[in-house]
């Protein structure tokens, strides 16, 4: 009997938990529906609570190292305290709202290389080992994400990798402690100016803030560097514009000297961008106009590059 009690304390012969998702596919702003199935063990168990949470893999940059860790970023209790009798079966239905900023893991039914997502179920048992269950989840793009990703494809960009970076982008309203970077190799038509592009979506109920980071090639007299662009789109724009044309405009604006200044100024100082051009650009443009010429451009751009040394780092 004592031996049995010890086994029970280590979770052997204790209650079991199995979560079944009605559909593991979802989108930002929708829900994940399912039920948590509990089965009682050899003895009656006092369940303190049943909690479900979304977990994913996040890159964390340390002082000199970069490592990946599993992070839970959204959780919800599906049950408070309850008594589970021996062998008792109990199903608890749930609807978990998926945060708008949840990263995309799958496009056209294909998992994005580098992305993982799961729903973890925790069964907190009084005075015993907690039980858990993990189910794979696929987060598909919203229509506006899909159009922008399609546009990159139509412009000849090739998908390279996706990951999540811990931290906040300066001047952008984020609710989650990380952001997604979707990386592309530049297509031949942009290869003379860009090596790679990193695309970040920060999504809300109203729309999507699109952040582009272009790895610019160096020219005859200039070193290569990163140029940043920041653009705002509404969910309502989905079928109103030619997205390949819009994305091409964003890339040209971001990589032109003036465009990269504009975008850096806007992102650095928290100015909102309109579709493709914005207030920050006008302010930066006015400053350049007064100082005039190439030299002012060089000086101002250097100042912004310094300001952006920790782009995407912890605030």
N, C-alpha and C positions, 0 to 999 in steps of 0.2 A: 504493500500500500504506500509506504514511504517512497519507494522507488517510482511508483506511478505518479505520485505528486511531483517528484523532481522532474520526471519527463514532461509533465504538464507545464511546469514552470519554464522549461526550455522550448515550449511550443509543440512538443510531440503529443499527439492525441488531443490537441486544442482545437478551437474553431478554425475553419478555413474560409477564405474569401476568394471569390472569382467574379470579376466585372465583365459584363458583356455589353459591348457598344451596339446600338441598333444599326449604326453606320459609322465606321471609323473615319469617313471622309467629311470634311467640313470646310468652312471659309471664315476669314476674320469677320467678326460681327454676328455670326450665326451661333448655333449651339451644338453641343455634343450630347446626344441622348443615349441613355442606356439604363442598366440596372446592376446593382451590386447584389450578388447572391452570397448569402452567408449560410454555412452549415455548422451546427453545433458539434463540439468535440465529445470526449468521453464524460466530461463533467459540465455542470452548469457554469457559464462564463459571464462575467460582468463586462460588457462592452462600454468603454467610456465614450467613444465617438467613432464614426466612420467618415473619413475625409478623402476627397478626390482632388488631384492636382495635376496641372500640365507641367511636364518636365522636358527640358531640352539640353543640348550640349552647347556651351558658351566658351569662347576663347577669352582668356584673361591674361592681360599683359602685366607681368610683374616688373621688378626693377630691371633685371637683365634677361628675364625668361618669359616665354609665352607658353601657357598650358591650357588645356581644356578641362572644364569641370561640368558636372551635371547640375543644372539649376532648376528649381521649381519656381515658376513665375506667376502662377495663378491657382488658388485653391478654394475649395468650398466644402463645408460640412454637409453630408447628406443625411446624417442621423446623429442625434444626441445619445445620452446613456440608454442602454437597454440590456435586458437579461436574455441570454441565449441558452435555452435548455439543451441537454444532451441530444445530439442528432437533429435538433430542430432546424428546419429549412426556412429561410426568410429572404424575400427579395425586396430591395429598396430602389424604386425608380428615381432617376435624376435627370435634370436638364442643366448642363453646365454652359453658361454664356462664354463664348470664345472672344477674348479681348480683340479690339480692332487692330492693335499693333502686333498681333501674333504673327511670327514669321511664316513665310510660305515654304512648304516642304516639297510640294509636288506640282509639276506643270505638265499638262496633257497626259496625266497618268504616270509620268516618269518622276521618280524621286530625284530631287536636286542633289548632286554629289556634294557631300559635306553636311547635309541636314539630317537631324534626328528629332523625333517628337514622340512623346508618350503620355498616356494618362495613368498616373499612379494612384492606386487605392490603398489607403492605410486604415488598418483596423487596430485601434488602440484598446488593448485588453488590460484591465486592472490587474496589477501584480503579475504580469506575464510578458513574454516576448511579443512585440507587436508583429502582426502579419501584414504583408503587402502583396500587391498584384500590379503588373505593368502591362498595358496594352498599347500597341502601336497606333498612332494617329496620323492622318494625312491632311495637311492644311493646303487647300487649293487657292489660287489667286481669285480676287474679286475681278469683275469685268474690266475695271480701269487698269488694274495690274496686268491683266492678260493682254490688253491692247498695247501697253508700253513694252512688255516683254516681246510681243509679236513684232513690234516696230524695230527693236534691236535686231531681231532675226532677219526681218526684211531688208535691213540696212547691211546685212552680211556679218554681223557680230557673232562670234562663237562663244557659247557658254563655257566657262572654265571651272568655276567652283563657287560654293556659297558657304558662308559661315556667320556666326553671331559674335559680335564684339561687345564685351562688357563696357558700359560707360554711356555717356550722353553726348550727343552732337550739340555743340554750342549754338544757342539761339533757337533751338528747335524744341517744341513742346513734346516731351516723351513721357509716357506713363510706365513703360517697362524699363528695367535696369540694363538693357542691351539693345542693340540694333542689328539688323541683318545687312550683310554686304553680298550682293550678287555680282560676281566678277565675270567680265567678258574679255576675250581677245579682240582687238580692233580688226575691223574688216579692211580689205585692201584699199578701199576708197578713202579711209581715214588714216591708213598706216603711216603716211608721211608726217602726221602731227601727233598721233596717239598710239601708245603701245597697248594699254589696257584701260578698261573703264570699270569702276565699281559703282553699282546702283543700289541705293537705299530707299525703301519706302517707309515713311512714317504715316500710318493710316489713322484716320478718325472717322466719326460718323459723317462728317461734312465732306471729306475728300482725302487726298493724299498729298503729302509733302514729298517731293522727289529730290533726293540729293545725289549729285553726280560727282565722282572724283575721277578725273582723267589723268593718267600717267603720261605727261607730255614729253615728246621726244625733244632733245636739244637741237638747236639750229646751228648755223655756221658760227655765230658769235655768242650763242647763249646755251647755258646748261639746261638739261631736262629738269622738270619739276612737276609737282601735282597741281592741278587747277580744279577749283571747286565751283559747282553750280547748284543753285537751289530754286526749285520751281513748285508752284502750287497748282493742283488740278482738282476739279470737283467730280464726284461720282456721276453727276448729271452730264458731264462732257463726253461720256463713253462713246456715243455714236455721232457726236457733233463735229469731230475734227479728223483730219488725216494724220494719224499718229506718227507715221514714218516721217512726215514733214515736220511735225512738232518736235520729235526727238532729234532729228537732224539739226533743227534750229537751236535746241538746247546745247547740243554738242559743239556747234560752231560758236555759240555765245560763250560757252565755258572755256573753250580752248583759244579763242582770239585773245590777244593781250588785254584789250579793253574789256572783253566779255569776262575774262577770268577775274579781272579787278572788280568788275561789277558784282559778280557772284560772291567773291570773297568778301567784299564790303558788305553785301547784303547779309550773308550768313554770319559774319563776324559780329555785326552790330544788331542782329536780330530784326532786320527789316523784312517784311513779307514781300515775296515776289509775286507778281501777277503771272499770267500764263506766258512765260518766256522772257518777260522783262519787268522790272519793278522799281520801287522807290529807291532802294539801295543803289541801283544802277544810275539813277538820275543824280543822286547826291555825289557819287564817285565821279560821274561824268563832269559835273559842275566843278569839282575840285581840280580835275585834270585840265579843264578848260582855262581856269584862272592861271594855273602854274604853267601850262602850255608845254607841248612838245614831248619828245621821246624821253628826255632826261627825267622829267617829272614822273613819267610812267614807270621808268625803272625804279626810281626811289620809292614811289608809293607801293609798287608791287613788292619790293623787298620788305617794306614795313609790314605788309599784310602776311607775307610768308612767315615772318617771325611770329606774328600774332597767331598763326595757325599751326605752330609747332606741335600742339597737343590735340589737333582735331580728332574728335571722337574719344578722347581720353576721359578719365573721371574728372568731374568738375571740382 
